[in-house]
């Protein structure tokens, strides 16, 4: 999959950007009345998946230092 550090950093940047965009969309949907709850749940689920993938990439990029 992704092995090159630059590729990992690029992907991490893309995921963080999408995560921020989803934040904005979710807030706007919540402010609207009535809100499509199913669509909102799907967006929140996607946001959580992005968060997990971001954490995974960060762990690959930052080596564990056991001191």
C-alpha positions, 0 to 999 in steps of 0.5 A: 500500500503506502510505503513512501513517507511523502505519500503517507504525509500527503494521504494524512493531509488529505484525510485531515482536510476531509475530516475538517470538511465533514465537521463543517457539513455536520454542523450546518446540517445540525443547524438546519431544521429538520435534519436528515438523521440518516444522512447525518449518521452516515457523515458522522460514521465517515468522520470516525473512520477518517479519524481512525485512519488518521491515527493509523497513519500518524502511528506509522509516521511517528516511531515508538521511542521506548526509553 
